[in-house]
């Protein structure tokens, strides 16, 4: 058996095992019931009966649960462990920083490692993105960007996209339109000056366009719609100061827009004096085969939000903007008007620096591009083998998904198959997640270090599942 990190699945018990089930029962006695989904609730809502597995340790592409079962993680724990769980350089950086300084006073007395991280972020982001606001979550980075846009333009609103996911903090939730149930209980508390428009999904074209509509036609239809909103009669759009977009929608189903769409948004923002915000929390740090997904089209936003893989497992994020936009905050008078106790935490900054250095030194963006092309070709084989089950292979780099349908003609989302496949893979030692607005996409955002043998094992399980599940 290969070393832990490169091992194939090894299951000692049923999944989930008795210890996992017992610990989830214990958790239910002290955690809000809305947080961790338990067996009865999942079975009631999806027809798939499954308690969570409880993780004990992880390394590389492997996770071990409390029952001793070993899995291959093809989720990177929500796209966080791009470099693999517990990468040696990140662990060493964390240990050294723990010996030196764990906490400082971010906006009053910053640590030296925070200063170094800010400098390194300015080096790896496309110019002229140079000035950052650090945070602890993707949501906090998005909210810092929204605040910055409001300060810069004097307009508090934003335009965002259906299917977009930006986090669940109040500011981020205001622009999130992934699933309506996330927003419904809080609608009266969200920013009223937010407009949502369709994302240019070439598999599910908006505005009633036919399935055979070309990518250019779909792109132009959405861009024209946005211009008409901004240039039409006086409406709430008068208060819009920013456009917020994921270069590739992540939780929305690995949906990549047509070529030229991001450039079109850039032009609209330039024409109307809006701040263009790219949410690269999911796509950043090598995930799509470039350090940042915007590099594929050579389009630079006014503010880029990053997180997830940035901290190598530590909660760390940033909104990185141009000097001009960030200068709109003006100089601190000694009491920062946007800060937090743990801003620029030294431990997180040290781990973030190790992530950046490893990503660059080991040339992971180039390697991810190469690996992603190979994996996509294999997934395309499945799409041809099961044309009535797989509507499209989605995504880019190692941010991929299988859009599952009930039939090709109607392209009706097959949520049931997606959930059943997720469970089928897990019971055979492979961790995947559903994504998409209807949960219809089997999402793959694996650690970059998944071995060929681990991939082959997954492909065999996937083939069995697609062949046998109803």
N, C-alpha and C positions, 0 to 999 in steps of 0.2 A: 504494500500500500504506500502511495506517495505521502510525503510529509504533509502535515496539516497546513493548509493553505493552497495546496495543489492536489488535494485528494478528491477522488470520486465520492459520491454519496455513500454513507454507511449507516444504515438504520437498524437500531437495536430493538425498538419498540414500535407500536403503531404510532401514527402521527395524527394529532399530538399525543405524546406519551403521558403516563400517569402523573409524573412529577409536574409537567407543564400544566396539566388540567388542575392539579391541586393548587399550584401557585396562582393560577388565574382566579380560582375560587377565593383564595386568600386576598388577592388584589381587589376583588369586588367588594370586600368588606371595608375598604378604606378609600377607594378611588371613585370619583364621580362616574356614574354609570354611562355617561355620554362619551367617555374617552376610549376605552378598550372594548371592542365588540366581542361578545361572548357567544357561545355555541347556539343557545336558544334564539337570540336575536338574529344571528346570521341565517339560521335555518328558516326562521319565519319570513325574512325579507328576500332571501335569495334561493332558498331551496337547497343550499349547500351547507351541510352541518360541519362546522369547524371551529374549535377553540384556537386561539393563538398558540404558537410554540413560544417558549420562554428561552431567550438566548442566554448562554453562559460565557462563551468566548468566541473570538473570531480572528482569523488571520488570512491574508491573501484573499482568495475567493471562497473560503470555507467559513461556515458558522457551525458551532456546536450548541445544542440546546441542553437543558438541565437533565434530560434523560440520556445524554450521551450520544444522541443522533447527530450525524454530521451531514450538512447540506452544502450544495453549491449555490451561492448567493448571486443571482442574476439581476438583483435590484440595486446593488451597491448601497443598501440601506437608504433608500430614497435618493440615489445618485450622489451620495456623500463620499463613499469610499472608492473614488475613481482609481486611485493608486493602489487599491487593495486595503483590506482591513489591517490596521496595525503595521503600516509600512515602517521598516527599520529606521529610516532617517527621521520620520515624524515622531516615533517613540523616543528616540534619543534626544531630539530637540525638546520634547516635553519634559523628559527627566532632568536635563540640564537646567531648564528654566525653573522647574520646581525647586531645585537646589538654590537658585539665585533669588527669584522674585515671582510670586504668584499673583499678587494684586498690587496695582498702583492707583493713582487718582487721575483717570484719563484726561479730563479737560482742565485739571488744575496742575497736577504734577505728573506728566506722562512718563512712561518708561522709555528707556532707550530702544527697546525692541519694537514698541509701537511706532516710533519715528522711523525705524528701519523698514517696517512693513509698509508704511505710507509711501516711502520712497520707492520701494520695489513695485508696488502696485502702479505707480505712475510710470515705471519703466516698461511694464509688460502690457499695459492697456494702449489701444491705438491713440495716437495724438489727435486732438489736443486734450484728451482726458488726463488730468494731472492731479486733481484735488479731491480727496476722499473724506467721507463721513463714515466712520466705522460703526458697526452694530453687532447684534447677537443673533439675528435671524433674518431670513429673506424678507419677512414681513416688515421688519424694522428698517431694512435698506430701502424698500419700496416707499415706506412712509417718509423717510428722509428725502427721497427724490421728489415725492409729491409736495412736500413742504418747500423744498428748494424751488420747484417750478412756480409755486404760488408766490413766493417772495420775489422771484425774478420777473414774473409777468404781471403781478397784481391781480391775477385771475385764479380763483380757487378750484376750478373744475378741471376735469380730464376726460379725454375720450379713450375708451378701451374696447376690447373685443370679446364677443361671445366665445365661450370655450376657454377664455384666459383664466389662469390661476396665478394669483400674486400674493397669497397669504390670507390669514383670517383675522389679523388685527383690524381695528375699525377702519383705519385709513386704507389699508390694503384690501379689505373686504369690500369697500366701496367700489373698487374697480374690478374686483374678481367677478367673473360671470361663468364659472365652471359648472356649478349646479345651483339652481335657484333655492333649494332647501338650505344651503349654507347662509343665504342672505335673508330669507323670509322673516325670521324672528326679529331681525334687527333693522329692518328697512327704514324705520323712522329715525334711526340713529346714524344712518350713513349719509355721506356727502350727497346732497341733492343735485349738485352741479356736475354729475357724471353722465356721460352718454355712452351707450354700447352699440357697436356696429358689428356686422358679420365679419368673420375671419375668412380670407380667401382659400377655402378648402377645395382643392381641385377634385377630390373624390366625392364630396357632398357640396356641390356648388350652391351658393346663396342666391337669393332673389328669384328663385324658380328657374334658374338657368338649367338647361338640359345636362345630363350626365356627360355627354360628349363635348361640352363646351371646352375650348382650349384654355390652357393656363393663362395666356395673355388676356383673353376675354374676361376671365374670372377676376384676375388682378385689376384690370382697368375698371370693371364694374364696381369693385369695392372702393377703389381710389376716387372714382367719380362720385360715389355716394357720400364719401367723407367730405369732399369739396362742396358738394351741394348743401350738406349740413352746415358747414362753416360759413358758406357764402349766401345762404338763403335769408329769408325774413328774420327779423329779430326773434331769437329764441334763447333757450338756456345755453346754447352754444356760445353766446357772447361772453360767458364766464369761463369758457374752456381755455386753459393755459398750457396744457400738455397732452401729448398722445403717448400712451403706454402700450408696449407690445412685447411679446416674447418672440425672438427671431425664429424659434420653433416652439410651438405650444407643447408643453410637457405633459402635465396632468390632463390636458385636453385631448391627448391621444397621439403624441409624437407627430403633430401636423406641421409640415413645412410649407411655407407660402410659396407662390410662384416666384421665379427669378424676376427681380426688378421691383418687387413690392416694397421692400424696405427702402430702396432708393426713392420710390414714389412718396413714401411717408416723410422722408427727409425733405423732399422738395415742398410738400404741403406745409410742414412746420416752418421752413424758411420763408415761404410766401405769407404766412399768417402770424409770424412772430411767436410760434409755439415752441415749447421745450419738448424735444424728442427723448423719451426714456425707453431704453431697452432693458427688459427684465431678463438678465442672463444668469439668474440664480441656478437654474437647472442646466443650461447649455454651456456655462463657462468652465474654464480650467480643463480644456482638452476634450470634453465630452463629445463634441461633434467632429473632431478631426482638425480643429484649430484651437488656439488658446481660448478665443471667444468666437461665437457663431457669427457675429456681425462681420468678421474678417472674410467670410466666404464671398460676400458681395461688396466688400470694401466700403461699407456704409458706417459712419461713426455717429452715434447719438450725442446729445448734449449731456446726458447722464446715463451711466451704466450701473445696474444693480447686480451684485454678485453675492454668492453665499454657498450653501451646501458643501461642495468639495473644497471650498477655500480653506477651511480649517482642519482638514484631515480627520474630522470626527468631533472637533471642538466647535461649539456654536459661535460662528464668526461670519460677518457679512460686511458689505460696504456699498455705499452709493458713491460712485466716482464720476466727477463732472469736469467740465471745462473750467478754466480759471475765471472766465467772464461770468458764467452762471453761478459758480460758487461764491464769487465776490459779492453777489447780491445780498448775502447774509450780513455783510459788513463786518468790521472788526469786533472781536469779543471784548466786552467791557469788564471782564472778570467774572461774569455770571453768564455762562453759555445758555442760549435760549433753546438749544436742541442738544441734549446730552443724556447720559445715563451713568449710573454708578460704575458699571463694568465696561464702559466704553474703552476700547483698546486694551482689554485685559492682556497682561504680559504672556500668560501661558498660551492663550489663543493666538496671539501675534507670533510667538515663536513657532508654533505648529504651522501657522499660515506661511511663514517664511520657508519652512522646510518643504511644504507642498510646492510652492513656486519654484524653489531651487531644484527639486526632484523633477518636476514637470519639464523644466527647461533643460537641465543637464542630461536627462535620459530621453529627451526628444519624444515625449509621449504624444503630443498632438499629431506628429507625422505618423507615429506607429498606430495610433487610434484610427487615423484615416485609412491606413492599409488594412488593419484588422477589420474595421467596419465594412469596408467594401467586400471583403471575403465572406463575412457573416451574412451580409445582405444577399449575396448571391445564393447562399444556401437557403435563406428564407424564401427567396424567389422560386426556388425549386419546389418548396412546399406550396407556394401560391399556385403554381402550375399543376401540382399533383392534386390539390384540393380546391379547384376553382369555385365550387359552390359554397365553400366554407370561409375562404380567405379572400376578402375583397381587394386588399392592397397591402403591400409592405410599406411601412411608413418610416420617416425619420432620416437621420444622417449620422455617420460615424458610429459610435456605440450608444446611440439614443434611437432605438429601433422599436417597431411595434408591428404586430399582425392585426390588421383591421378585420374583425370577424363578422360575417354577414349571414343572413338566412337564405338569401339567394342573390345572385349577381345582378339580376335585372332590376329589382327594387332597391337593392343595397340596404335593406332593413338591418339595423344593428342587431347582432346576435349576442346580447348580454349574457344569456344563459350559458352559451358555449364558452365564452371568455371566463366566467366564474368557475365553470366546471373544469376547464383546462388548468386554471390557476391551482385548484385543489388537487387535480390529478398529478400535476408536476410536483407539488409540495409533498404529496404522499410517496413520491418516488425520489425525493431528496433534492429537488430543484426549486428554488424560490424565485417566483415571478410575481408580477402584480397586474391587475387590470387597470386600464386608464381609458380616457375618452369620456365625453359627456354622458354616455349611457353605460360606461364600463365595458364597452364592446371591444376594446383593443388589448391584446396581450402584450404588455410592455416589457422591454428588455433594456435595462440601463446598467450593465454589468460592470464589475471592476475591470480595469483594462488588462489585468493580469490573469484572467481566466485562461486555463491551458487548453491545448487542442483536444486532449482526452476529455476534459470536462465539457467542452462544447459538443463533442461527438456523443457523449452520454446524454446531454440534453436533447440533441436532435433526435436520438432514438426514442426518447420518452415523448417528445412532441409528436412524432410520427404515430406512435401508438395511440396517443390521446385523440389526435385528429381522426384516426381510423376507427376508433371504437366508441367514442362518446356520442350520445344522441344530440 
